[in-house]
Amino acid sequence: MRRFILAILIIVVVVLIIAVMTGFITLTSQGGFKAPEVNVSATPGQVPRIDVDTKKVVVGTTETNVGAPAIGIEQSTIKVPVIGIRDGAGEAGQNAAQNGQ
């Protein structure tokens, strides 16, 4: 029974919304609607200072051994892409990326 009443209420609300949106029902105000006046005063502040230490992405190639198809399988050394992350303060990450670590 409660679901039936809830369904009827939802249908009535949807019909009212459609009637107002299509202009079938027009809502007017006698006294008018006016937003309340609000007075806000504050003292200006400062923008916070933020230091950001970011990492740098290092992209390069390194040599590695992989199986390459031939008459048989033999090991070949080829260059493969390497992506590393380097700390902005040092060269350790760049050296690691170049060495394939």
Backbone hydrogen bonds, N-H to C=O, Kabsch-Sander energy under -0.5 kcal/mol:
donor,donor_aa,acceptor,acceptor_aa,energy
5,I,1,M,-2.0
6,L,2,R,-2.5
7,A,3,R,-2.5
8,I,4,F,-2.1
9,L,5,I,-2.4
10,I,6,L,-2.3
11,I,7,A,-2.2
12,V,8,I,-2.4
13,V,9,L,-2.4
14,V,10,I,-2.4
15,V,11,I,-2.4
16,L,12,V,-2.4
17,I,13,V,-2.4
18,I,14,V,-2.4
19,A,15,V,-2.4
20,V,16,L,-2.3
21,M,17,I,-2.5
22,T,18,I,-2.1
23,G,19,A,-0.6
23,G,20,V,-0.6
24,F,19,A,-1.4
25,I,19,A,-1.8
28,T,26,T,-0.5
34,K,32,G,-0.5
40,V,38,V,-0.6
52,V,50,I,-0.5
53,D,51,D,-0.5
54,T,52,V,-0.7
56,K,86,R,-3.1
58,V,84,G,-3.0
59,V,57,V,-0.5
60,G,82,V,-2.5
62,T,80,V,-1.7
64,T,78,I,-1.9
66,V,76,S,-2.0
68,A,74,E,-1.7
70,A,72,G,-0.7
74,E,68,A,-1.1
74,E,72,G,-0.6
76,S,66,V,-2.0
78,I,64,T,-1.8
78,I,76,S,-0.6
80,V,62,T,-2.2
82,V,60,G,-3.0
84,G,58,V,-3.0
86,R,56,K,-3.8
88,G,54,T,-0.7
90,G,87,D,-1.0
95,N,91,E,-2.4
96,A,92,A,-2.2
97,A,93,G,-2.2
98,Q,94,Q,-2.1
99,N,95,N,-1.7
100,G,96,A,-0.5
100,G,97,A,-0.6
101,Q,96,A,-3.0
